[in-house]
Amino acid sequence: MNPSEVLEAVQGAGGSLIANGKRIRYALPESALWLIAELRQHREEVLSILCTKQCEVPPMPERVKLVSWDPKKPPVPIVQIGVVIDVPIFIRSTLEQLRFALAGKSSLAGNWSESELISRLEQVGVRVAIEEDCR
């Protein structure tokens, strides 16, 4: 397996990987523990891919200005009933929901309000502000 295939196999098995300094933290189901050997074999490359993925700032929706970027290490409790395991995916999907909310497509925004989505982003370390519409 190459490093990308290892990452895909971990995700496909329902596991997760997180870069933690020069170490890789992993959570794997019992059936996927065989992937540990693959992770060890491709450790440096997988670590590099994870670091790039975790540090990548996704594009902001129109009228949204990034105020600060400091994603927290998972697991991150969200509101009172949720815990985020994959912070980069959560950020991307919440920004997409915010894009829909700003376009007035509430159902595609998960029926979250703009302020709720902004609060959810803040809880994982991303502060954004809505710019005034100048049309």
Secondary structure, DSSP 4 states (H G I P E B T S, - for coil): --HHHHHHHHHHTT-EEEEETTEEEEE--GGGTTHHHHHHHTHHHHHHHHHHHHHPPPPPPTTEEEEEE-PPPSPEEETTTEEES-HHHHHHHHHHHHHHHHTT-GGGGTT--HHHHHHHHHHTTEEEEEPPP--
